[in-house]
Amino acid sequence: MTSLTERAEMAASGEQPAAPTVPQYTAPPAGEPLPVFDFEDNPAYPTPEMVPVHIAWLRVRHDVRSVAKNDQHKEKNRDTGQTYVKYNFRGIEAALNAFGPATLRHGVNVLAVDMTTSYRDTTSSRNSKMREATLVTTWQIMGPRGDSLPLLKSAGESLDSGDKGTAKAQSLALRALLFNTGMIPTGDPEPEAAHVERGEAPQRSATDYRDEILNPKTTPGRLEQISYELGNARMLHVLVPNENGDEETLDALGMRIYQERTKGGEA
């Protein structure tokens, strides 16, 4: 490197200083480990301890400890217009916010090295056209010394009406990898921590649901909730006699009645 005086003299004489030499990265031959990064020559970066990958990953887990279910899935009640929280969850941003700083601190890289995808066209419970994306990703977790854990796999699945299905499935696969491989709890109290003795609520019968669906006083908003309940109870495809005496699945019956009532302006 030239000094300030030498550069001033070059400028006065019209001579141009030589461009600085930038070292070029050359990938190692296949099968050989990656070179160790010299953190001592790069003081702008933190210096992780050069430990084996299983120790580095253990330290990442130690730093993360737990990630709470602070994200909320909200829906709007079609009758009242009020928004309510349907359930809490841990999203991809929560995973990245927890693991990102910890992996940097300990020199750990999480790399997607292979991906298998499949797609199919389907419809939602309200007959909207959707695209289902299913994705299996192979991951490599690499430590500060260039060694790696055995390859790991995780899956993600999503439904989308546009072009975001693959991205959603990728995010779910990464979230599953981080939380499952990291064995990260939510920090919530154990369900057994509070003991309440009560009788089990009996599951509603298919006939009971059919009668409520056909009841003229049942609103479209309640029909949507019934569809959700039937899905959880695995009763969507149970056959029941409809108002004409013909057999029809609860899912098809509910969808038909919902469409009839929303066409009439009741939505």
N, C-alpha and C positions, 0 to 999 in steps of 0.2 A: 504494500500500500504506500502511495506517495504521501509526503508531508504537505502541509498547507503552503509552505514556501516554494516547494517544487511545483505544486499545481499552479501557483501564481506566476512563476517563471514560464511554465508551459503556455499559460493563457496569453502572456505578453508576447511570446514568440509565435503564437498561432498554432503551436503543437497541441494535439489532442491527447489527453491521457488515455492509457490503455483501459479497455473495459474490464471490470473485475471478473475473475473467473468463478463461475457458479458450478459447484460440483454436481455431477449428474448421477442420479440413482440408477443402479443396475441391479435388477432382481437376481437373487441367487438361483443356481440351477435347481430343477425340480427335485424335491426330496430333501434338500438341505434347509436347515433352520434359518429364519430371518436374522439379519444382523441386529445386535443389541444397540439401541439408540443411546447415544452419549448425552445424557441429560446434563452432565457437568459443564459441557460447552454451550448449553442453552439455558442460562439462568432465568429466562422468562417463563420457563416451564417448571412445574413442581417436580421433585425428584422422587419417584416411587422407589421403594426398596426392591432390589433385584432378587425376588424370592420366586420359588416355583409357582406355577399357575394355580395349583390347588390351594396354596396358602394365600395367594393374592385374592382369589375368589372368596375364601373364607373371611378375609378381612372386609371385602365388599359387603358380605352378608352381615357382618358384625356392625358395620356403619349404618346399614339401612334399618335393621331391626324389625320395623313394622310399618305398614302403609294402611291408613284407615280408609273406610268406604265413605269418602266425602263428596264424590260426584253423585249427581241426582238425575234420574230419568223422570221427566215431567210430561204430563199429558193434560189436555183440556177437556173438561166435562162438556159434552155436546148440549146438555140441557141448560146448565147454569152459566156456561162460559168461563167458569173459574178453573185456574190451573192448579193441579195438585201433584205431589211427589208420589210416583208409583213405586219406586224402589231406589235404594242407594247402591253404588257400585264403585269399583276402582278402575279408572280408565287408563288409557295409554299414557296420557300426560302425567298422571300421578306416578306411573312406573318410571318414566324417563326422568322426572324431577327427583326421584329418590335414587335411582341407579346411576344417572349421568355423572353427578359429582363424585360419587363413591368409586366408580370405575376409573375416572380420571385420576383420582387421588392415588389409586393403587396400580395404575398402569395396565388396566385390563381392557381389552377390545372385544366387543361382541359383534361377530360378522356373520351375515347370511351368505352361505356358500353354495346353496342349491335350493331350488323352489319347484314344486310340482303343483299345478293348478288344474281345476276342472270347473266347468260352468254349465248352468242349465237355466232355461227360462221357466218361470213359475208365476203364480199369482198370489196376492195377499188374501187375507180373509174377507176383504171387501172387493175382491175381483180386480185389483189394480195390477198391471203388468210389472213384474219384478225380475231381476237377474240375480241368481244365486251364484256366489263364488266360494269355492272350497279350495284351501291352499295348505300344503304341507311344506314347511321350511326346515332345511338342515342348517344348524348353527355351529360356529366355531368360537369358543371362548378362549382367547389367547392372553397369556400373562406377560409381564414386563420383560421376561427373558426370551420370549419368542416361542415358548412351549405352550401346548394346548391341552385342554380337557378332551376326552373322547367326544366325537361329534354327537350333537343332540338334535332332536326333532321336536317340533311343536306344530299344531294345526290351528287354523283360523277359518271361520265361516261367516259369511255376511249376505244380506239381502239388500239390494239397492235398485231404485228406479232409474238411476242415471249411469254415470261412468265411474263411480267411486267404489264399486264392490271389491275390486282387487286391493285397493289401498286400505279399505276397512279390514279385510281379511288379514293383510300383512300386519296391521297394527295389533289385531287380536292375537296373532301367532307370537309376536314379540312380547306382548303383555303376558301371555301364558308362559313363555320361556322364563322371563325374569322372575315372575312371582312363584312359579313352580320349582324352578331350579334353585332359586334363592331361598325357598321355603319361608316366604315372608308372610307372617300373620297379619290380620287386620287390626289387632289390638283391642277388638271388642270383647266384652265379657263372655265367658263360656255360657252356652244355653243352659247347662246344668247348674249354673251358679245360683239361679233362682228357681226354687221348686214350688210349683203350684199344682195341687191335686184338683183335677176336674175331669168330668166325663168327656169322652171323645164325641165331637160333633158328628152326627150321622151324615153320610154322603147323600146328596139329593139324588133322587131317581131320575131316569131318562124321561119318564112320564111327567114328573113334576116340572122339569125344564120345558118339556113340550107345551104344557098347559100355560106356563108363564110367557113363552114366546108367542103363543096364539092369542093371549089376552089382549084385547084392543087397548087397554090402559098401559101396556108396557111400552115405554118410550124407546126411540132409537138409541139413546145413550145407554139405557139399561140393556138393550140387545147387544151392544158392543161388549158390555161387561160380562154378559152371559157367555159370549163367544170365548172370552178370556178364561172364564171359569171352566168351561167345557174342555178347553185345551189343556189346562192344568190337570183336570180329572181324567184325561184321555178318553173323552166321551164324544168327541166331534163326529165320529163315524158310526155312532150307535143308531140303528134304525128304529123309528117310531111311526105309528099311524098319524098322518097329518089330518087337517080339517076335512079332507075329502075321503078319509079312510085308506088312502094309499100309503105305502111305506116310503119314508124319506129320512135321510140322515139328519141329525140335529143341526149339523153345520149347514147343510143345504137349506133346511127349513128356516133357520135363523137368518141366513143371508137373503132368502127370498122375501121374508116378512120385512126385514130391514129395508130392502130396496123399495118395496111397496109403500112403506110409511114415509120414507124420505122423499119419494116422488110426490107424495101428497103435501109436501111442505112442512112436515113435522120435524125435520132435522134442525 
